[in-house]
Amino acid sequence: MRSLALLAATLGIMISGMTAARTTELKLVIGGSLAPLMKTLGPEFERASGHTLSIHFDSTPNVVKLINAGVPLDAVLVPADVFRDADARGHFVADSIADTARVGFGVIVRAGAPKSDISTAEAFKKTLLGASSVASTPSSAAGSTIAKVYERLGIAAEMKARTRAQAMPTDIAPAVARGDAELGIFLTNVFNAPDIELVGPFPPELQQELVFTSAVATGASEADAAKAFVDYLKTPAAIAAIKAAGMTPG
């Protein structure tokens, strides 16, 4: 009887440990532009790993502040610009830092609206100056890149007056669909809302790609689960999700 009791207790501990492993909560900080991707990738990872995800989406400047303030987190998937901040980079395991996905910029209009030419830098400039308003998220890594394009075209002041700032990148397409802005300009992977149409990508001479990088935090309370998440981003399933979201893996 004592042996059976001991066996039962041992099995109980093992089952309890397995349950705890399945329900580990992983704290992630993710770039706001990746919210559409994580709607697919997040649940897929949870099913594959048994872990649950607690995700905070934010812009690059805020992400840097959170990291340097020591906010508890296990891993990130954020614009590479975050790691250009030396202090922020120091909060991550060096050999875990890896580029995961990239995407270019484009322009949208409300469904059925005329689509102006943006095939060249000069045509793009004319279209921008002809628009009454433009929805974007200036306080982000992508917003910073867009601002530099405006400067290159010599229309920074004009576009600042036309810009209708959105709190999150995922707010841009709905704003255009509602008619709150004539154009939407941002990373093309966030343009997945109804009632909008893609005018096209930035002209080749102005096009750039924003790179998103993943890493495990040095202070991760769930280091193994964090590593599992970063490793998962390299799997065929994750690569397929990245491509389906309109992004390029790596």
C-alpha positions as CSV (number, residue, x, y, z in Angstrom):
1,M,0.0,0.0,0.0
2,R,2.8,2.3,0.9
3,S,4.4,1.6,-2.5
4,L,1.2,2.3,-4.3
5,A,0.8,5.6,-2.3
6,L,4.3,6.6,-3.2
7,L,3.7,5.8,-6.9
8,A,0.5,7.8,-6.9
9,A,2.3,10.7,-5.3
10,T,5.1,10.5,-7.8
11,L,2.7,10.4,-10.7
12,G,0.8,13.3,-9.3
13,I,4.0,15.4,-9.2
14,M,4.9,14.4,-12.7
15,I,1.4,15.3,-14.0
16,S,1.5,18.6,-12.1
17,G,4.9,19.4,-13.6
18,M,3.7,18.5,-17.1
19,T,0.6,20.7,-16.7
20,A,2.8,23.6,-15.5
21,A,5.0,23.2,-18.5
22,R,2.0,23.3,-20.8
23,T,0.6,26.4,-19.2
24,T,3.9,28.5,-19.0
25,E,3.0,32.1,-19.8
26,L,5.5,33.7,-22.0
27,K,5.8,37.5,-21.9
28,L,6.5,38.9,-25.3
29,V,7.0,42.5,-26.6
30,I,6.1,42.6,-30.3
31,G,6.3,45.4,-32.9
32,G,2.8,46.9,-33.5
33,S,3.1,46.2,-37.2
34,L,3.1,42.5,-36.5
35,A,-0.3,42.3,-34.9
36,P,-1.8,40.8,-38.0
37,L,1.0,38.1,-38.2
38,M,0.6,37.2,-34.5
39,K,-3.1,36.5,-34.9
40,T,-2.0,33.5,-36.8
41,L,1.5,32.8,-35.5
42,G,0.6,33.2,-31.8
43,P,-2.1,30.5,-31.6
44,E,0.0,28.2,-33.8
45,F,2.9,28.5,-31.4
46,E,0.7,27.9,-28.4
47,R,-0.8,24.7,-30.0
48,A,2.7,23.4,-30.9
49,S,4.4,24.2,-27.7
50,G,1.8,24.1,-25.0
51,H,2.9,27.5,-23.8
52,T,0.6,30.6,-23.6
53,L,1.5,34.0,-24.8
54,S,1.0,37.4,-23.1
55,I,1.8,39.9,-25.9
56,H,2.4,43.7,-25.6
57,F,2.3,45.4,-29.0
58,D,4.1,48.8,-29.2
59,S,6.1,51.2,-31.4
60,T,9.9,51.2,-31.5
61,P,10.5,54.2,-29.3
62,N,8.2,52.8,-26.6
63,V,9.7,49.3,-26.9
64,V,13.2,50.8,-26.3
65,K,11.8,52.6,-23.2
66,L,10.2,49.5,-21.9
67,I,13.3,47.4,-22.3
68,N,15.6,50.0,-20.7
69,A,13.2,50.5,-17.9
70,G,13.6,46.8,-17.0
71,V,10.0,45.8,-17.7
72,P,9.8,42.0,-17.2
73,L,9.8,40.2,-20.5
74,D,11.0,36.9,-22.0
75,A,11.5,37.6,-25.7
76,V,10.8,40.1,-28.4
77,L,10.0,40.3,-32.1
78,V,10.6,43.9,-33.0
79,P,12.1,46.2,-35.6
80,A,15.9,45.9,-35.9
81,D,16.1,49.6,-35.0
82,V,15.5,48.5,-31.3
83,F,18.9,46.7,-31.3
84,R,20.7,49.8,-32.5
85,D,20.2,51.2,-29.0
86,A,23.2,49.9,-27.2
87,D,21.5,49.8,-23.8
88,A,18.5,48.0,-25.2
89,R,20.6,45.4,-27.0
90,G,22.4,44.6,-23.8
91,H,19.2,43.3,-22.4
92,F,19.2,40.3,-24.8
93,V,21.2,37.1,-25.1
94,A,23.7,37.9,-27.9
95,D,23.6,34.6,-29.8
96,S,19.8,34.6,-29.8
97,I,19.4,37.8,-31.8
98,A,18.2,36.9,-35.3
99,D,16.5,38.6,-38.2
100,T,13.1,37.0,-38.6
101,A,11.0,38.8,-41.3
102,R,11.1,41.9,-43.5
103,V,8.5,43.9,-45.5
104,G,8.4,46.9,-47.7
105,F,6.2,50.0,-47.9
106,G,3.1,50.8,-49.8
107,V,0.1,53.1,-50.3
108,I,-3.6,52.4,-50.0
109,V,-6.8,54.2,-50.8
110,R,-10.5,53.6,-49.9
111,A,-12.0,50.8,-52.0
112,G,-13.3,52.3,-55.3
113,A,-11.3,55.5,-55.0
114,P,-9.0,56.6,-57.9
115,K,-5.5,55.2,-57.8
116,S,-2.8,57.8,-58.8
117,D,0.5,56.9,-60.3
118,I,3.3,56.2,-57.8
119,S,5.6,54.2,-60.1
120,T,8.4,56.8,-60.0
121,A,9.7,59.2,-57.4
122,E,8.4,62.2,-59.2
123,A,4.9,60.6,-59.7
124,F,4.9,59.5,-56.0
125,K,5.7,63.1,-54.9
126,K,2.9,64.5,-57.1
127,T,0.4,62.0,-55.6
128,L,1.5,62.8,-52.1
129,L,1.2,66.5,-52.6
130,G,-2.2,66.0,-54.3
131,A,-3.7,64.2,-51.3
132,S,-5.6,66.1,-48.7
133,S,-4.7,63.7,-45.9
134,V,-2.5,60.7,-45.2
135,A,-2.9,58.1,-42.4
136,S,0.3,56.8,-40.9
137,T,2.0,56.0,-37.6
138,P,4.9,58.5,-37.4
139,S,6.1,57.4,-33.9
140,S,7.5,54.1,-35.1
141,A,10.5,52.7,-36.9
142,A,8.5,52.5,-40.1
143,G,7.2,56.1,-39.6
144,S,10.8,57.3,-39.2
145,T,11.7,55.7,-42.6
146,I,8.7,57.3,-44.2
147,A,9.7,60.7,-42.8
148,K,13.1,60.3,-44.4
149,V,11.5,59.5,-47.8
150,Y,9.5,62.8,-47.4
151,E,12.7,64.6,-46.7
152,R,14.4,63.1,-49.7
153,L,11.5,64.3,-51.9
154,G,11.7,67.7,-50.3
155,I,8.1,67.7,-49.0
156,A,8.6,67.0,-45.3
157,A,6.8,70.2,-44.1
158,E,3.9,69.6,-46.5
159,M,3.4,66.0,-45.5
160,K,3.6,66.8,-41.8
161,A,0.6,69.0,-42.2
162,R,-1.3,66.3,-44.2
163,T,-0.5,63.4,-41.8
164,R,-3.3,62.0,-39.7
165,A,-1.3,60.1,-37.0
166,Q,-2.7,56.8,-36.0
167,A,-1.9,55.3,-32.6
168,M,-1.1,51.8,-34.0
169,P,-0.2,50.6,-37.5
170,T,-3.3,48.4,-37.6
171,D,-5.4,51.6,-37.3
172,I,-4.2,53.0,-40.6
173,A,-6.3,50.8,-43.0
174,P,-9.6,51.3,-41.0
175,A,-9.0,55.0,-41.0
176,V,-8.7,55.0,-44.8
177,A,-11.7,52.7,-45.1
178,R,-13.8,55.2,-43.1
179,G,-12.7,58.1,-45.2
180,D,-10.7,59.7,-42.3
181,A,-7.7,60.0,-44.6
182,E,-7.4,59.9,-48.4
183,L,-4.2,57.8,-48.4
184,G,-2.6,55.3,-46.1
185,I,1.1,54.9,-46.1
186,F,3.0,52.2,-44.2
187,L,4.3,48.7,-44.3
188,T,2.2,46.7,-46.7
189,N,1.6,43.8,-44.2
190,V,-0.8,45.9,-42.2
191,F,-3.0,46.6,-45.2
192,N,-5.4,43.7,-44.7
193,A,-8.6,45.4,-43.6
194,P,-11.8,45.4,-45.7
195,D,-12.8,48.3,-47.9
196,I,-9.3,49.4,-48.9
197,E,-7.2,48.8,-52.0
198,L,-3.5,48.8,-52.5
199,V,-2.3,51.5,-54.9
200,G,1.1,49.9,-55.0
201,P,4.5,49.7,-53.4
202,F,6.8,52.6,-53.1
203,P,8.7,53.3,-56.3
204,P,11.9,51.2,-56.6
205,E,14.2,54.1,-56.0
206,L,12.5,54.9,-52.7
207,Q,11.6,51.4,-51.5
208,Q,13.1,50.0,-48.4
209,E,12.4,47.0,-46.2
210,L,11.9,47.1,-42.5
211,V,13.5,44.2,-40.7
212,F,12.0,42.5,-37.7
213,T,14.4,40.8,-35.2
214,S,13.7,38.3,-32.5
215,A,15.7,37.7,-29.3
216,V,15.6,36.1,-25.8
217,A,15.8,38.5,-22.9
218,T,18.8,38.0,-20.5
219,G,16.4,38.4,-17.6
220,A,13.7,36.0,-19.0
221,S,11.9,34.2,-16.2
222,E,10.9,31.6,-18.8
223,A,14.2,31.3,-20.7
224,D,13.5,27.8,-22.1
225,A,10.1,28.8,-23.4
226,A,11.5,32.1,-24.8
227,K,14.2,30.1,-26.7
228,A,11.4,27.8,-27.9
229,F,9.5,30.8,-29.3
230,V,12.6,32.3,-31.1
231,D,13.4,28.8,-32.5
232,Y,9.8,28.3,-33.6
233,L,10.1,31.4,-35.8
234,K,12.6,29.5,-38.0
235,T,10.3,26.5,-38.5
236,P,8.5,25.7,-41.8
237,A,5.1,26.5,-40.1
238,A,6.3,29.9,-39.0
239,I,7.9,30.7,-42.4
240,A,4.6,29.8,-44.1
241,A,2.7,32.2,-41.7
242,I,5.2,35.0,-42.4
243,K,4.8,34.6,-46.2
244,A,1.0,34.4,-45.8
245,A,1.2,37.7,-44.0
246,G,2.8,39.3,-47.0
247,M,6.3,39.3,-45.5
248,T,9.7,37.8,-46.4
249,P,11.2,35.4,-43.9
250,G,14.7,36.1,-42.6
